[in-house]
Amino acid sequence: MVDTTTPASPVYVIGAGPGGLAVAAELRARGVRAVVLEKSDAVGASWRRHYDRLHLHTTRRLSALPGLRMPRRFGRWVSRDDVVRYLEKYADVHELEIVTGVEVDRVERGPGGEGWVLYATGGRRLSTPAVVVATGFNHTPYVPAWPGAESYAGELLHAGQYRNPAPFVGRDVLVVGAGNTGAEIAADLAEGGAGRVRLAVRTPPHILRRSTAGWPAQATGILVRRLPVRLVDAAASVTERLSVPDLSAYGLPRPAKGLYSRAREGAIPVQDVGLIDAVRKGRVEPVAAVESFDGTKVVLADGTRVSPEVVVAATGYRRGLEGLVGHLGVLDQRGRPRVRGARTVPGASGLYFTGFTNPISGMLRELRLDAARIARSLAR
């Protein structure tokens, strides 16, 4: 049981994104003092860094955190800036204790195996009976170690550095990665005046309409998530063929493997916000995956050499948890928490994780469940 009467020993929550704020609010509502530690200077740091046109692919109603609805004026698909406003308001409404400018480098077991010690900037050592790690899904930008990339003569940047198409007007751009981020950036560049836009695709993605006849794809995902994989794959195949045109002639064939089978492996379907139209109009050209770089050239998997002025690597993120908790045996082979919510790894009681599901797959909805579970566990 957590001692809720000792101000010197709060539960520490690492990260002031949606996950950390939701857990802190749920703990406070149950009388457990929680202090949120944030390395940046404000809440929602990762959302502030996203590209300008980003909107949630999950509906406003299903994206709110516990204890505060998102305002109707935000619309059905909430913008990046409104997500930030919402998180700021959420922290104020729940009167959360947030300490900014403090980065936790390592979490260790306390003396005698009791509680936890957090090693943070400024030589801080913070003792706590329990700690919640909520540093986020999109923590550390990942760029593959492509041969020759270090000597590439053009401009190479990660998608996390992309904001809008203004700096790329009239330029030849290759976007690498056909996930939601890559697909949306490619469409944004095409609409924003880039001279030429290619999209390098290793494995063709499943593409869904964000909503069909007013029914959001997210709602369907929630309804079918416990059904047999083969049944969902078959139903999704019919839906895709009815609602999404075949782009095979444009270099983007339909995937061979079923949608739900791919999703269970971590390959989230692309929700269309302009890619289909851009590909059909020739404004975005799907090409083979990137294999290497050679001076001014980019070598593709089919042997083609292209000469873009800019390469945007929409190649994802890593959780970046190894230095923080990797020594505790709580991560899987891919560096992700082995458990989340109120479940803990044997031998690591009092250590919790939240916010490490894919943000496009309804993460904010999952956070509500995680936050409640963790709070109930700590308040017992």
C-alpha positions in Angstrom: 0.0 0.0 0.0 1.3 3.4 -0.9 1.7 5.9 2.0 -0.5 8.8 1.0 0.3 10.9 4.1 4.1 11.4 3.5 4.7 14.4 1.3 8.4 13.4 1.0 7.5 10.1 -0.7 5.1 10.7 -3.6 4.6 8.4 -6.5 6.7 9.7 -9.3 5.4 9.7 -12.9 8.1 10.1 -15.5 6.8 12.1 -18.5 4.1 14.8 -18.9 2.5 13.5 -22.0 -1.1 12.1 -22.1 -0.1 8.9 -20.3 1.7 10.6 -17.4 -1.0 13.3 -16.9 -3.8 10.7 -17.0 -2.2 8.5 -14.3 -1.3 11.5 -12.1 -4.9 12.7 -12.3 -6.3 9.3 -11.4 -3.9 8.9 -8.5 -4.8 12.4 -7.2 -8.5 11.5 -7.4 -7.8 8.5 -5.1 -5.8 10.5 -2.6 -2.4 9.4 -3.7 0.1 12.2 -4.2 1.8 12.0 -7.6 4.6 14.2 -8.9 5.1 14.3 -12.7 8.7 14.8 -13.8 9.1 16.2 -17.3 12.5 16.8 -19.0 11.2 19.6 -21.3 9.8 22.9 -20.2 6.1 22.1 -20.8 3.5 19.3 -20.9 2.9 17.5 -24.2 6.4 18.0 -25.5 6.2 15.3 -28.2 2.9 16.7 -29.5 4.4 20.2 -29.8 7.1 18.7 -32.1 4.8 17.0 -34.6 4.2 18.4 -38.1 1.8 21.2 -38.5 -1.1 19.5 -40.3 -1.3 16.5 -38.0 -4.8 15.6 -36.6 -5.7 12.7 -34.4 -6.9 9.7 -36.4 -9.1 8.8 -33.4 -12.3 10.7 -32.7 -12.5 13.5 -30.2 -15.0 11.5 -28.1 -12.7 8.5 -27.8 -9.5 10.5 -27.4 -10.2 12.4 -24.1 -8.4 11.5 -20.9 -10.2 10.6 -17.7 -12.0 13.5 -16.0 -12.1 16.1 -18.8 -13.9 16.0 -22.1 -12.4 17.5 -25.3 -14.4 20.6 -26.3 -16.8 20.2 -29.2 -15.2 23.2 -30.9 -12.1 21.1 -31.5 -14.1 19.1 -34.2 -14.2 15.4 -34.7 -10.5 15.0 -35.7 -8.5 17.1 -33.2 -5.6 19.1 -34.5 -2.1 18.9 -33.0 -2.4 22.4 -31.5 -5.7 21.6 -29.9 -4.2 18.4 -28.4 -1.6 20.6 -26.8 -4.2 23.0 -25.5 -6.2 20.2 -24.1 -3.2 18.7 -22.3 -2.4 22.1 -20.8 -6.0 22.5 -19.6 -6.1 19.0 -18.3 -3.1 19.7 -16.0 -4.7 22.9 -14.8 -8.1 21.4 -14.1 -6.7 18.5 -12.1 -4.2 20.7 -10.3 -1.3 18.3 -11.1 2.1 18.6 -9.6 4.5 18.9 -12.5 8.2 19.6 -12.3 9.7 20.6 -15.6 13.3 20.6 -16.7 14.0 17.3 -14.8 15.2 14.3 -16.8 15.3 10.9 -15.1 18.3 8.9 -16.4 18.0 5.7 -14.5 15.6 3.8 -12.1 17.1 1.5 -9.5 15.7 -0.7 -6.7 15.7 1.0 -3.3 17.9 -0.2 -0.4 17.0 -3.7 0.6 14.9 -4.1 -2.5 12.2 -1.8 -1.1 10.8 1.0 -3.3 12.7 2.8 -6.0 15.4 5.4 -6.5 15.3 7.7 -9.5 18.6 9.3 -10.7 17.8 12.6 -12.3 19.5 15.7 -13.6 21.3 18.0 -11.2 22.5 15.0 -9.2 19.0 14.3 -7.8 18.2 11.0 -6.1 14.5 10.7 -5.6 13.1 7.9 -3.4 9.6 6.6 -4.0 7.4 3.6 -3.2 6.3 3.4 -6.8 7.1 4.8 -10.2 5.2 5.1 -13.4 7.2 5.3 -16.6 5.2 7.3 -19.2 8.0 8.6 -21.5 6.0 7.9 -24.6 5.8 5.8 -27.8 7.5 8.4 -29.9 10.6 9.0 -27.8 13.8 8.5 -29.8 13.8 9.1 -33.6 15.1 6.0 -35.5 17.0 6.2 -38.8 18.2 2.9 -40.3 22.0 2.6 -40.8 21.9 2.8 -44.6 25.2 2.2 -46.2 26.6 5.5 -47.5 24.1 7.7 -45.7 26.9 9.5 -43.8 28.3 10.8 -47.1 25.0 11.5 -48.8 25.4 14.9 -50.7 21.7 15.8 -50.3 19.7 16.7 -47.2 18.7 13.8 -44.9 16.3 14.4 -42.0 14.0 12.4 -39.8 10.2 12.9 -40.0 10.4 14.3 -36.5 12.2 17.3 -37.9 9.5 17.9 -40.6 7.0 20.7 -39.9 5.4 21.8 -43.2 6.2 21.8 -46.9 7.3 25.5 -47.1 11.1 24.7 -47.1 10.6 22.1 -49.9 8.7 24.0 -52.5 10.0 23.2 -55.9 12.4 20.5 -54.6 12.7 16.8 -55.3 11.8 14.9 -52.1 12.0 11.2 -51.3 9.9 10.1 -48.3 11.0 6.8 -46.8 8.4 4.7 -45.1 4.7 4.2 -45.9 3.2 4.3 -42.4 0.7 6.9 -41.3 3.5 9.6 -40.9 5.2 8.9 -44.2 1.9 8.8 -46.1 0.7 12.1 -44.6 4.0 13.9 -45.1 4.1 12.7 -48.7 0.6 14.1 -49.3 1.4 17.3 -47.5 4.5 17.9 -49.7 2.5 17.2 -52.8 -0.2 19.6 -51.8 2.3 22.2 -50.6 4.3 22.6 -53.8 7.2 20.2 -53.7 8.7 19.7 -57.2 8.5 16.0 -57.1 7.5 13.5 -54.3 8.4 9.9 -54.2 7.4 7.5 -51.4 9.7 4.6 -50.8 7.7 1.5 -49.7 9.2 -1.8 -48.4 6.0 -3.5 -47.5 2.7 -2.2 -49.0 0.4 -1.0 -46.2 -3.2 -1.6 -45.7 -5.0 1.7 -46.4 -8.4 2.6 -44.8 -10.7 5.6 -45.1 -10.6 7.4 -41.8 -14.4 7.2 -41.8 -16.9 5.6 -44.1 -20.4 7.1 -44.3 -19.7 8.9 -41.0 -18.5 5.7 -39.2 -14.9 6.0 -38.0 -12.4 3.2 -38.7 -11.3 3.4 -35.0 -14.8 2.4 -33.9 -14.6 -0.7 -36.1 -11.2 -1.6 -34.7 -12.6 -1.4 -31.1 -15.5 -3.7 -32.0 -13.5 -6.4 -33.7 -10.4 -6.5 -31.6 -11.4 -9.7 -29.8 -12.7 -11.5 -32.8 -10.7 -14.3 -34.5 -7.9 -12.9 -36.6 -8.9 -14.8 -39.8 -12.5 -13.5 -39.6 -11.3 -9.9 -39.2 -8.8 -10.3 -42.0 -11.5 -11.5 -44.3 -14.0 -8.8 -43.4 -11.3 -6.1 -43.7 -10.3 -7.4 -47.2 -13.9 -6.9 -48.4 -14.1 -3.4 -46.8 -10.8 -2.3 -48.4 -11.9 -3.5 -51.9 -15.2 -1.7 -51.6 -13.9 1.6 -50.2 -10.3 1.9 -51.4 -9.3 1.8 -55.1 -6.7 -0.6 -56.3 -3.4 1.3 -56.6 -1.4 -1.6 -58.0 -1.0 0.2 -61.4 0.6 3.1 -59.5 3.2 0.9 -57.7 1.2 0.4 -54.5 -0.4 -3.1 -54.6 -2.7 -4.5 -52.0 -0.9 -6.3 -49.2 -0.8 -10.1 -49.3 -1.2 -10.5 -45.6 -4.4 -9.7 -43.8 -5.0 -6.3 -42.0 -5.5 -7.7 -38.5 -2.6 -10.2 -38.9 -0.4 -7.3 -39.8 -1.7 -5.1 -37.0 -1.0 -7.7 -34.4 2.6 -7.6 -35.6 2.7 -3.9 -35.1 2.0 -2.7 -38.7 -0.8 -0.2 -38.2 -3.1 0.5 -41.2 -2.7 3.8 -43.0 -5.7 6.0 -42.5 -6.0 8.0 -45.7 -5.9 11.8 -45.4 -4.8 12.5 -49.0 -2.4 9.8 -50.1 -4.9 7.9 -52.3 -5.8 11.0 -54.3 -2.2 12.1 -54.6 -1.0 8.7 -55.9 -3.8 8.5 -58.4 -3.0 12.0 -59.7 0.7 11.2 -60.0 1.7 13.8 -57.4 3.1 11.0 -55.1 5.1 8.2 -56.8 5.5 5.0 -54.9 9.0 3.4 -55.4 10.9 0.5 -54.0 12.5 0.6 -50.5 15.8 2.3 -49.9 18.9 0.1 -49.8 21.8 2.5 -49.7 23.2 5.9 -50.6 25.9 6.7 -53.1 27.0 10.3 -53.3 24.0 12.2 -54.7 22.2 9.0 -55.5 19.8 6.8 -53.4 19.9 3.2 -54.4 16.5 1.4 -54.2 15.8 -2.3 -53.6 14.9 -2.9 -57.3 18.3 -1.5 -58.4 16.9 1.9 -59.5 19.0 5.0 -58.6 17.2 8.2 -57.9 18.6 11.7 -57.1 16.4 13.5 -54.6 17.5 16.8 -53.1 15.9 15.8 -49.8 15.3 12.5 -48.0 12.7 12.4 -45.2 13.0 9.3 -43.1 9.6 8.4 -41.8 11.1 5.3 -40.3 9.6 5.5 -36.8 10.8 5.8 -33.3 12.3 3.7 -30.5 11.0 3.7 -27.0 14.4 4.6 -25.6 13.9 2.7 -22.4 17.1 0.7 -22.3 19.2 3.2 -20.3 16.3 4.0 -17.9 15.1 0.5 -17.0 16.8 -2.0 -19.3 18.9 -3.4 -16.5 15.8 -4.4 -14.6 14.7 -7.2 -17.0 11.4 -5.5 -17.7 11.8 -5.0 -21.5 11.2 -7.4 -24.3 13.6 -8.1 -27.2 12.3 -5.0 -29.1 12.9 -2.7 -26.1 9.2 -2.4 -25.2 7.8 -2.9 -21.7 6.9 -6.6 -21.2 3.7 -5.5 -19.4 1.7 -2.3 -18.9 -1.1 -0.9 -16.9 -1.4 -2.3 -13.3 0.5 -5.5 -14.2 4.1 -5.6 -13.1 7.0 -7.9 -14.1 7.9 -10.4 -11.3 10.6 -8.9 -9.1 9.7 -5.3 -10.1 6.6 -4.6 -8.1 5.8 -0.9 -7.9 7.2 -0.2 -11.4 4.5 0.6 -13.9 4.3 1.5 -17.6 1.7 3.4 -19.7 1.5 5.0 -23.1 3.6 2.5 -25.1 0.9 1.3 -27.5 0.9 2.8 -31.0 -0.7 6.3 -30.9 -2.6 5.7 -34.1 -4.3 2.6 -32.7 -6.4 4.4 -30.1 -3.6 5.1 -27.5 -5.6 7.8 -25.7 -8.4 5.4 -25.1 -6.0 2.8 -23.8 -4.5 5.4 -21.5 -7.8 5.8 -19.7 -7.8 2.1 -18.9 -4.2 2.0 -17.9 -4.5 5.1 -15.6 -7.5 3.7 -13.8 -5.8 0.3 -13.3 -2.6 1.8 -12.0 -4.4 4.2 -9.7 -6.5 1.4 -8.2 -3.5 -0.8 -7.6 -1.5 2.0 -5.8 -4.5 3.2 -3.8 -5.2 -0.3 -2.3 
